[in-house]
Each structure stands twice: as structure tokens, then as C-alpha cells.
Amino acid sequence: MLLCDDLVLSLQCGWYWGPLNWDDAEAKLADKVDGSFLVRDSSDDRYILSLTFRSQGTTHHTRIEHYKGMFSFYSQPKSHGESTIVEFIEKAMAHSRSGRFLYFLRPRAPGLPPAPIQLLFPVSRFQTVHSLQHVCRFAILKCVRRDHIMQLPVPLRLKEYLQQSQYYAENFSDDYSRHH
């Protein structure tokens, strides 16, 4: 479970795109250099988040594990995990910049080399113009608890959009209000 301070920080991290599907993530990175990346909600219910990144001139996708309270790749929380996704991504970026440690993605086919996961260039959702609906979602969910969405004086279609699963927004609770 994320702490409220981590939740607020993660909402400000441009590399987190929320419920972005596989095809749209590919499009965001299509013209980017190796080392470019973004984090998005996983489309697989067994995982919370996925990483989409460029390596060896190709766009790759991998799940980010959340095991025993730690975020990591490949269930390695003891050696490479962090308790928040922000810490995990920042650590992976620091290691990528220094060259001290690289993560590797399993090869797509037998005989191919593993793809290095280097997180050097975050692709920020703040650098592109989003729909007003998308921007409002982040703004509204920073201020309104999920269980109060249906009480908002907005059209039903917007309420339904706000209630769609989004990892960082769905864990927002009274704790933030009590501590800030």
C-alpha cells in the first residue's frame, strides 16, 4: 500500500501515464531513442503496473512485480525492490545513468539476446497535450474520494469515467486529508 505522500508524488511523476493501453504506449515511444520509457497501468489483472521502454531500436513491454510490499522486476524484491513505485523507478534510472546495473528482459524468441532495460529518458505525460477529460481526471481524483464520485454535480458519463480503475487514484483516502 502506498503512503499518502508517495501517492501525491506519483501523481506528479510525468512518466506515469495511468490507464494507457499497449498500442497507445507503443505510439508514444515510436519515435523515441533507446532508454526512453513510461509506466502505465497493467492490462493484466494479476499486475498493477507495466513498463514500456525502448531498447535496441524496438519498443518492449514488461510487467512490474509487486511482491511482499516491494516493486521490482521478476520477483526480485530482496535484491532490487523498493517499497514504492517512485523509489523503484528512481533507483532504476540512477542505475541506468551510472551503468552499474542493468535489468534485462527475456528474449522474445530463442536465439535472440536479452534486451537491456535502461531507464534514461522518461516520456512525460506533461509534455503532450491531453484531452480535457484526461487532465480533469487527475485533478478531480486528487481532491475527491472514490466513494464520493457519484455525488459530484457532473454528467453520469464523466462519473463513470472517473470510476474506471486507475492505480494511483483508486487508493486515495481520508488519510491524505487527515495528514495534510
N, C-alpha and C positions, 0 to 999 in steps of 0.2 A: 504494500500500500504506500502510495506516495504521501509525503508530508505536504502540508499546505504551501509552504514556501517553495518546495520543489514544483508543485503544481503551477503556481503563478509564474515561476521562472520558465517552465517548459512551455507555457502558453506564449512566452515572449521569444522562444527559440525559433528562428526562421526556418531551420532545417526540418522542423516537424510540420507535416502537411495535413495531418488528420486523415479523414476517410477518402484517400486518393486511391483509385483503382490501379491495377497493374499497367494497363495500357496508357493511362494518363501519366503515370510515373515515368514510363518509357519515353513518352513525348517530352516531358520536362527535361530529361537528360540527353535527348537525341543529339544535340549539337555541342555537348559539353566535353571537356577534357577528362582524361583519366584522373581519378581521385575525387571527382565530383560526386555528391551523394545527397540523398534526402531520406527522411524517416517518415513512414506512413502507418496508418492502422492496418493490421493484417487482415486479409480477407479470409483467413483460416481461423475458425473459432477456437482452435487449440492454442493460438498465439495472440499476443496483444499487439505487437508491432513488427514491421518488416523494414528492411533496409534495401534501398535501390541505389546502386552505385555504378560508376564507370571504371572498367579495368580492361586493359589490353584491347582498347578500342571498341569494347562491347558493353552494353548495359546488362547488369546482373541483378538478381533479387535474392535475398536470403532472409530468413526469419530471425528475429531477435528473441532469444530464450528469456523466460522469466522463471527461475527455478530457485526455490527456497529463499525468496525475497531478493534475489540478485538478477540483474540484467547481464546477459553475456551471449556469446555465440556458442553453439554446440554444447550446451550444458556444462560449461566450464566456470561456474560461479566462484569456486575457491581460488583459482589462479588468475582469472581475468575478469571477474564480475564486479559490478558496482551496485549499490543499493538503489540508485535512481537512474533513470534513462539519461538524464542530463549528465551525470557524472560518468556514465559508461561511454557516451558519445564523446565527451570532452577528453577522456582518457585515451580513447581510440584515436582521436585527432592528434593528441600530443605524441603518441607513439608513432603515428604515421609521419608527422613532421620530423621527428628525430631519427626515424629509420631503425630504432632499437627493436621494434617488434612489429610484425605484420600478422594479420589474420589471413587465412586462406579459405576460399570457397572450393568445395569439392568440384572436380572436373565435371563438365556437362556430359561427356562421353568418354569411354575407355580410351586411353592413349593420349588424351589431352592433358596439359599441365593444369594444376590448380590455379585459380585466379586470385591474385593478391587483393585483399580488401584494404585499400588505403583511403582514409577519410581526410582529404586535404581541402576540398572546396565545397562547403555547404551550399546547396542551392536553396536560397531563401524564398519562402512564400511572400515575403515583404517586398521582393524586388519585382514582382509581377503584379499586374492589376487583376484583382479578383472581382467576382460578381459582388454586388452589394449584399446579396443574400449570404455569401460566404463570410464576408467581413463582419456582418451583423451577428452571425452565429457566434464567432469568437467573442465579440463584445458583450452580447447578451448573456452567454453562459459564464462569463467572468463575474456577473452580478446576480444572476438568478439561479436558485437551486432547481435541480431537475424536477423535483416533485411540485414545483410551483409554475411550471411552464404552461400548463393548461389554463391557469388563471390570468395569463397575460392578455391584454386587450389588443390582440393581433389576429389576423385571419388563421383559420384552422390549418390551412396548408403550411403556413410558417411554423405553427406549433408542432406539426408532425415532423417538419424538417429539423427543428431544434431537438426533438426527442430521438432522432436517429443516433445510433451508437457512435460515440467518438471517445476514444480512450481518455484523454486528459480532461474532458469536460464532464464525463459521467461520474467522476469521483469527487467533484466539488461539493462541499458540505458546509454545515453550520460552523465547523471547526475554524474555517477561514475568518468568518465574521467575529467569532469569539476571541481570536488571537490578533486581529488587526484592527 
